[in-house]
Amino acid sequence: MAWSTREIAELAGTSLRTVRHYHDIGLLDEPERRSNGYKQYGVTHLVRLLRVKRLTALGFSLAQIAALRDHEHPRDALQALDTELAATIERLQRARVEVSALLKKTAATDLPLRFAEAADPAELPDPERSFTTVLGTILGPDGMDAYADMLRDDPDAVALELDDLPADADEPTRQDLAERLVPYVRALYVKHPGLDDLSSDAPRGPEHTAQTIGRAITDLCNPAQVDVMRRLRTLLARPEGGNTAV
């Protein structure tokens, strides 16, 4: 008893085109031909086709299958595939949580879920919202958690002054604001220790994190605000109670 190409394709639940492709790439041996020139497939071909179909359905590539000998148990490849599937399942579960939050309108499409849960996106000024979105692309889980915890706090009046600082603010105004921001920021570091090193677990490292944050600040803030933050960094680097002159 032998099957034609169409018959074996139907038995294996695949297509004529797939069977022919497997012949072309050497994944399925060419069968003998009848006297009339038609191919005649046997049980060996069917078993091979079914094996290939099952392995591809599990996620194996055709190249991986081709490297396996018939009846070989691909333990190492299966273990690697299982690890990959576990990661995919975890990613999809996280995606479902985010989709659920979006459907309930408790999250925004631009903000990472950790941040959207911590603050009402509608209450974030556009620059801060954009900056927060950028952070979501560069921080690791610990850094994101620390920043999300900070977002849950009500903004201090002095922080709002920085948000409203005009681009033409004079030098004394900038220096005064920088000095008044120092105790506020130090208090934030005490309350949220992770803020002191947001890049601690950043996937691409501290240097990339610092560069990206610097570029985002330059793009989103006016020159006076950028200058105040530069002065603030200088002041924070000095011991508490030291000379505050810049």
Secondary structure as a PSIPRED ss2 file (coil, helix, strand):
# PSIPRED VFORMAT (PSIPRED V4.0)

   1 M C   1.000  0.000  0.000
   2 A C   1.000  0.000  0.000
   3 W E   0.000  0.000  1.000
   4 S C   1.000  0.000  0.000
   5 T H   0.000  1.000  0.000
   6 R H   0.000  1.000  0.000
   7 E H   0.000  1.000  0.000
   8 I H   0.000  1.000  0.000
   9 A H   0.000  1.000  0.000
  10 E H   0.000  1.000  0.000
  11 L H   0.000  1.000  0.000
  12 A H   0.000  1.000  0.000
  13 G C   1.000  0.000  0.000
  14 T C   1.000  0.000  0.000
  15 S C   1.000  0.000  0.000
  16 L H   0.000  1.000  0.000
  17 R H   0.000  1.000  0.000
  18 T H   0.000  1.000  0.000
  19 V H   0.000  1.000  0.000
  20 R H   0.000  1.000  0.000
  21 H H   0.000  1.000  0.000
  22 Y H   0.000  1.000  0.000
  23 H H   0.000  1.000  0.000
  24 D H   0.000  1.000  0.000
  25 I C   1.000  0.000  0.000
  26 G C   1.000  0.000  0.000
  27 L C   1.000  0.000  0.000
  28 L C   1.000  0.000  0.000
  29 D C   1.000  0.000  0.000
  30 E C   1.000  0.000  0.000
  31 P C   1.000  0.000  0.000
  32 E E   0.000  0.000  1.000
  33 R E   0.000  0.000  1.000
  34 R C   1.000  0.000  0.000
  35 S C   1.000  0.000  0.000
  36 N C   1.000  0.000  0.000
  37 G C   1.000  0.000  0.000
  38 Y C   1.000  0.000  0.000
  39 K E   0.000  0.000  1.000
  40 Q E   0.000  0.000  1.000
  41 Y E   0.000  0.000  1.000
  42 G C   1.000  0.000  0.000
  43 V H   0.000  1.000  0.000
  44 T H   0.000  1.000  0.000
  45 H H   0.000  1.000  0.000
  46 L H   0.000  1.000  0.000
  47 V H   0.000  1.000  0.000
  48 R H   0.000  1.000  0.000
  49 L H   0.000  1.000  0.000
  50 L H   0.000  1.000  0.000
  51 R H   0.000  1.000  0.000
  52 V H   0.000  1.000  0.000
  53 K H   0.000  1.000  0.000
  54 R H   0.000  1.000  0.000
  55 L H   0.000  1.000  0.000
  56 T H   0.000  1.000  0.000
  57 A H   0.000  1.000  0.000
  58 L H   0.000  1.000  0.000
  59 G C   1.000  0.000  0.000
  60 F C   1.000  0.000  0.000
  61 S C   1.000  0.000  0.000
  62 L H   0.000  1.000  0.000
  63 A H   0.000  1.000  0.000
  64 Q H   0.000  1.000  0.000
  65 I H   0.000  1.000  0.000
  66 A H   0.000  1.000  0.000
  67 A H   0.000  1.000  0.000
  68 L C   1.000  0.000  0.000
  69 R C   1.000  0.000  0.000
  70 D C   1.000  0.000  0.000
  71 H C   1.000  0.000  0.000
  72 E C   1.000  0.000  0.000
  73 H C   1.000  0.000  0.000
  74 P C   1.000  0.000  0.000
  75 R H   0.000  1.000  0.000
  76 D H   0.000  1.000  0.000
  77 A H   0.000  1.000  0.000
  78 L H   0.000  1.000  0.000
  79 Q H   0.000  1.000  0.000
  80 A H   0.000  1.000  0.000
  81 L H   0.000  1.000  0.000
  82 D H   0.000  1.000  0.000
  83 T H   0.000  1.000  0.000
  84 E H   0.000  1.000  0.000
  85 L H   0.000  1.000  0.000
  86 A H   0.000  1.000  0.000
  87 A H   0.000  1.000  0.000
  88 T H   0.000  1.000  0.000
  89 I H   0.000  1.000  0.000
  90 E H   0.000  1.000  0.000
  91 R H   0.000  1.000  0.000
  92 L H   0.000  1.000  0.000
  93 Q H   0.000  1.000  0.000
  94 R H   0.000  1.000  0.000
  95 A H   0.000  1.000  0.000
  96 R H   0.000  1.000  0.000
  97 V H   0.000  1.000  0.000
  98 E H   0.000  1.000  0.000
  99 V H   0.000  1.000  0.000
 100 S H   0.000  1.000  0.000
 101 A H   0.000  1.000  0.000
 102 L H   0.000  1.000  0.000
 103 L H   0.000  1.000  0.000
 104 K C   1.000  0.000  0.000
 105 K C   1.000  0.000  0.000
 106 T C   1.000  0.000  0.000
 107 A C   1.000  0.000  0.000
 108 A C   1.000  0.000  0.000
 109 T C   1.000  0.000  0.000
 110 D C   1.000  0.000  0.000
 111 L C   1.000  0.000  0.000
 112 P C   1.000  0.000  0.000
 113 L H   0.000  1.000  0.000
 114 R H   0.000  1.000  0.000
 115 F H   0.000  1.000  0.000
 116 A H   0.000  1.000  0.000
 117 E H   0.000  1.000  0.000
 118 A H   0.000  1.000  0.000
 119 A C   1.000  0.000  0.000
 120 D C   1.000  0.000  0.000
 121 P H   0.000  1.000  0.000
 122 A H   0.000  1.000  0.000
 123 E H   0.000  1.000  0.000
 124 L C   1.000  0.000  0.000
 125 P C   1.000  0.000  0.000
 126 D H   0.000  1.000  0.000
 127 P H   0.000  1.000  0.000
 128 E H   0.000  1.000  0.000
 129 R H   0.000  1.000  0.000
 130 S H   0.000  1.000  0.000
 131 F H   0.000  1.000  0.000
 132 T H   0.000  1.000  0.000
 133 T H   0.000  1.000  0.000
 134 V H   0.000  1.000  0.000
 135 L H   0.000  1.000  0.000
 136 G H   0.000  1.000  0.000
 137 T H   0.000  1.000  0.000
 138 I H   0.000  1.000  0.000
 139 L C   1.000  0.000  0.000
 140 G C   1.000  0.000  0.000
 141 P H   0.000  1.000  0.000
 142 D H   0.000  1.000  0.000
 143 G H   0.000  1.000  0.000
 144 M H   0.000  1.000  0.000
 145 D H   0.000  1.000  0.000
 146 A H   0.000  1.000  0.000
 147 Y H   0.000  1.000  0.000
 148 A H   0.000  1.000  0.000
 149 D H   0.000  1.000  0.000
 150 M H   0.000  1.000  0.000
 151 L H   0.000  1.000  0.000
 152 R C   1.000  0.000  0.000
 153 D C   1.000  0.000  0.000
 154 D C   1.000  0.000  0.000
 155 P C   1.000  0.000  0.000
 156 D C   1.000  0.000  0.000
 157 A H   0.000  1.000  0.000
 158 V H   0.000  1.000  0.000
 159 A H   0.000  1.000  0.000
 160 L H   0.000  1.000  0.000
 161 E H   0.000  1.000  0.000
 162 L H   0.000  1.000  0.000
 163 D H   0.000  1.000  0.000
 164 D H   0.000  1.000  0.000
 165 L C   1.000  0.000  0.000
 166 P C   1.000  0.000  0.000
 167 A C   1.000  0.000  0.000
 168 D C   1.000  0.000  0.000
 169 A C   1.000  0.000  0.000
 170 D C   1.000  0.000  0.000
 171 E H   0.000  1.000  0.000
 172 P H   0.000  1.000  0.000
 173 T H   0.000  1.000  0.000
 174 R H   0.000  1.000  0.000
 175 Q H   0.000  1.000  0.000
 176 D H   0.000  1.000  0.000
 177 L H   0.000  1.000  0.000
 178 A H   0.000  1.000  0.000
 179 E H   0.000  1.000  0.000
 180 R H   0.000  1.000  0.000
 181 L H   0.000  1.000  0.000
 182 V H   0.000  1.000  0.000
 183 P H   0.000  1.000  0.000
 184 Y H   0.000  1.000  0.000
 185 V H   0.000  1.000  0.000
 186 R H   0.000  1.000  0.000
 187 A H   0.000  1.000  0.000
 188 L H   0.000  1.000  0.000
 189 Y H   0.000  1.000  0.000
 190 V H   0.000  1.000  0.000
 191 K H   0.000  1.000  0.000
 192 H C   1.000  0.000  0.000
 193 P H   0.000  1.000  0.000
 194 G H   0.000  1.000  0.000
 195 L H   0.000  1.000  0.000
 196 D H   0.000  1.000  0.000
 197 D H   0.000  1.000  0.000
 198 L C   1.000  0.000  0.000
 199 S C   1.000  0.000  0.000
 200 S C   1.000  0.000  0.000
 201 D C   1.000  0.000  0.000
 202 A C   1.000  0.000  0.000
 203 P C   1.000  0.000  0.000
 204 R C   1.000  0.000  0.000
 205 G H   0.000  1.000  0.000
 206 P H   0.000  1.000  0.000
 207 E H   0.000  1.000  0.000
 208 H H   0.000  1.000  0.000
 209 T H   0.000  1.000  0.000
 210 A H   0.000  1.000  0.000
 211 Q H   0.000  1.000  0.000
 212 T H   0.000  1.000  0.000
 213 I H   0.000  1.000  0.000
 214 G H   0.000  1.000  0.000
 215 R H   0.000  1.000  0.000
 216 A H   0.000  1.000  0.000
 217 I H   0.000  1.000  0.000
 218 T H   0.000  1.000  0.000
 219 D H   0.000  1.000  0.000
 220 L H   0.000  1.000  0.000
 221 C C   1.000  0.000  0.000
 222 N C   1.000  0.000  0.000
 223 P H   0.000  1.000  0.000
 224 A H   0.000  1.000  0.000
 225 Q H   0.000  1.000  0.000
 226 V H   0.000  1.000  0.000
 227 D H   0.000  1.000  0.000
 228 V H   0.000  1.000  0.000
 229 M H   0.000  1.000  0.000
 230 R H   0.000  1.000  0.000
 231 R H   0.000  1.000  0.000
 232 L H   0.000  1.000  0.000
 233 R H   0.000  1.000  0.000
 234 T H   0.000  1.000  0.000
 235 L H   0.000  1.000  0.000
 236 L H   0.000  1.000  0.000
 237 A C   1.000  0.000  0.000
 238 R C   1.000  0.000  0.000
 239 P C   1.000  0.000  0.000
 240 E C   1.000  0.000  0.000
 241 G C   1.000  0.000  0.000
 242 G C   1.000  0.000  0.000
 243 N C   1.000  0.000  0.000
 244 T C   1.000  0.000  0.000
 245 A C   1.000  0.000  0.000
 246 V C   1.000  0.000  0.000
